[in-house]
Amino acid sequence: MPQSRQTNFYLVALFFIAGLKISGIVWFQSAFRPRTHTYLGNDYPRVWPVKWPENQVLIPVHDTVRYQLDTDDGAAEWGASFPGKGLLYLGEQCRPFSISMFHQIRCLDTLRRAFVDVRSHNTTTSRQDTINGELTRHCLNYLRQMVFCRSHSYLDPVLGYPIPNAHPDTDQCRDWSTLYEEVRRTQQRCHV
């Protein structure tokens, strides 16, 4: 191969490799750069990008005297479980969203109220009962799906015979206080 042809080949190869390297660097930077969202239309992340602390919370699993089914204090405790109706506000326009944790707690409260209504024989065939019945069915189905979706394999000891019953003692969870702080921050920012 003549000298000038060989030099041209090496120059083309050098430019090709340099171009490939620059393209790779640009792609790598754009692929791992946090994406900003407008929160308009469908331009929002599927998961709220909350920075979770490294530590986890140990939660003792036990029966409690709080969150009673049919007392005013119990209803207030359930209501306080999802501050500001469990809504957070994202983007410049303060678009409302819910997070699945608050949706699940609201559903548990809906089931609690339905149970209390049935137990107190407060059942009629009014339109409100039809709406509440639809909401109760939605919540029961949603909670079932979330249990499957977020299942984990912690072992719970089983006690009792002839009717076995699982008795978990302690679970390890994410520090949910982080979500409460972040939700309150969005509510304050949007003056809600």
TAKAPE-V460035 format. One record per residue. N is the residue number from 0. SS is DSSP state (~ for helix, > for strand, _ for the rest). PSI is psi as a letter, one per 30 degrees, with the letter a starting at -180 (NA if undefined). D_LAST is the distance of its C-alpha to the last C-alpha in Angstrom with 1 decimal. Layout:
# TAKAPE-V460035
N:SS:PSI:D_LAST ; N:SS:PSI:D_LAST
This chain:
# TAKAPE-V460035
0:_:k:76.0 ; 1:_:l:76.7 ; 2:~:e:74.9 ; 3:~:e:72.8 ; 4:~:e:71.7 ; 5:~:e:70.7 ; 6:~:e:68.8 ; 7:~:e:67.0 ; 8:~:e:66.1 ; 9:~:e:64.7 ; 10:~:e:62.7 ; 11:~:e:61.2 ; 12:~:e:60.4 ; 13:~:e:58.9 ; 14:~:e:56.7 ; 15:~:e:55.7 ; 16:~:e:54.8 ; 17:~:e:52.9 ; 18:~:e:51.0 ; 19:~:e:50.2 ; 20:~:e:49.0 ; 21:~:e:46.8 ; 22:~:e:45.3 ; 23:~:e:44.7 ; 24:~:e:42.9 ; 25:~:e:40.7 ; 26:~:e:39.9 ; 27:~:e:39.3 ; 28:~:e:36.9 ; 29:~:e:34.9 ; 30:~:e:34.9 ; 31:~:g:33.5 ; 32:_:k:31.1 ; 33:_:k:27.4 ; 34:_:k:26.3 ; 35:_:k:23.3 ; 36:_:l:21.4 ; 37:_:f:19.9 ; 38:_:g:17.7 ; 39:_:k:19.3 ; 40:_:b:21.4 ; 41:_:g:23.1 ; 42:_:i:22.6 ; 43:_:l:20.5 ; 44:_:l:22.0 ; 45:_:e:23.0 ; 46:_:k:22.0 ; 47:_:k:19.0 ; 48:_:i:21.0 ; 49:_:k:20.0 ; 50:_:j:22.6 ; 51:_:k:24.0 ; 52:_:l:26.0 ; 53:_:e:29.8 ; 54:_:l:30.1 ; 55:>:l:29.6 ; 56:>:k:29.0 ; 57:>:k:31.8 ; 58:>:k:30.7 ; 59:>:k:33.3 ; 60:_:j:33.5 ; 61:_:l:34.6 ; 62:_:k:34.1 ; 63:_:l:31.7 ; 64:_:f:31.6 ; 65:_:l:27.7 ; 66:_:h:25.8 ; 67:_:l:28.4 ; 68:_:e:28.8 ; 69:_:h:29.2 ; 70:_:l:28.1 ; 71:~:e:25.1 ; 72:~:e:24.6 ; 73:~:e:24.7 ; 74:~:e:22.2 ; 75:~:e:19.8 ; 76:~:e:20.6 ; 77:~:e:20.0 ; 78:~:e:16.6 ; 79:~:f:15.6 ; 80:_:f:16.9 ; 81:_:i:13.9 ; 82:~:k:10.7 ; 83:~:h:7.6 ; 84:~:g:10.5 ; 85:~:g:11.5 ; 86:>:k:9.5 ; 87:>:l:9.2 ; 88:>:k:8.8 ; 89:>:l:12.1 ; 90:_:l:14.2 ; 91:_:e:14.1 ; 92:_:g:12.7 ; 93:_:h:9.6 ; 94:>:k:11.6 ; 95:>:k:10.4 ; 96:>:l:12.9 ; 97:>:l:14.1 ; 98:_:l:16.6 ; 99:~:e:19.9 ; 100:~:e:19.6 ; 101:~:e:16.7 ; 102:~:e:18.5 ; 103:~:e:21.6 ; 104:~:e:20.2 ; 105:~:e:18.8 ; 106:~:e:22.3 ; 107:~:e:24.1 ; 108:~:e:22.3 ; 109:~:e:23.4 ; 110:~:e:26.9 ; 111:~:e:26.9 ; 112:~:e:26.1 ; 113:~:e:28.8 ; 114:~:e:31.2 ; 115:~:e:30.7 ; 116:~:e:31.2 ; 117:~:e:34.4 ; 118:~:e:35.6 ; 119:_:g:35.3 ; 120:_:h:37.0 ; 121:_:h:34.2 ; 122:_:k:35.0 ; 123:_:l:35.7 ; 124:_:h:35.8 ; 125:_:l:33.1 ; 126:~:e:30.8 ; 127:~:e:27.9 ; 128:~:e:30.1 ; 129:~:e:30.8 ; 130:~:e:27.1 ; 131:~:e:26.6 ; 132:~:e:29.8 ; 133:~:e:28.6 ; 134:~:e:25.3 ; 135:~:e:27.5 ; 136:~:e:29.9 ; 137:~:e:27.2 ; 138:~:e:25.8 ; 139:~:e:29.3 ; 140:~:e:30.2 ; 141:~:e:27.1 ; 142:~:e:27.6 ; 143:~:e:31.3 ; 144:~:e:30.6 ; 145:~:e:28.2 ; 146:~:e:30.9 ; 147:~:e:33.4 ; 148:~:e:31.1 ; 149:_:g:30.2 ; 150:_:l:33.5 ; 151:_:l:35.4 ; 152:_:h:38.8 ; 153:_:k:38.6 ; 154:_:k:41.5 ; 155:_:k:41.0 ; 156:>:k:44.3 ; 157:>:k:45.6 ; 158:>:l:47.2 ; 159:_:k:49.0 ; 160:_:k:52.0 ; 161:_:f:52.6 ; 162:_:j:48.9 ; 163:_:k:47.3 ; 164:>:k:43.7 ; 165:>:k:41.7 ; 166:>:i:40.7 ; 167:_:l:38.4 ; 168:_:e:38.2 ; 169:>:k:35.8 ; 170:>:l:33.7 ; 171:>:k:32.4 ; 172:>:l:28.8 ; 173:>:l:26.3 ; 174:_:j:24.2 ; 175:_:f:21.1 ; 176:~:f:19.4 ; 177:~:e:19.0 ; 178:~:e:16.7 ; 179:~:e:14.6 ; 180:~:e:14.4 ; 181:~:e:13.6 ; 182:~:e:10.8 ; 183:~:e:9.2 ; 184:~:e:10.1 ; 185:~:e:8.5 ; 186:~:e:5.0 ; 187:~:e:6.1 ; 188:~:e:7.8 ; 189:_:g:5.6 ; 190:_:h:3.8 ; 191:_:NA:0.0
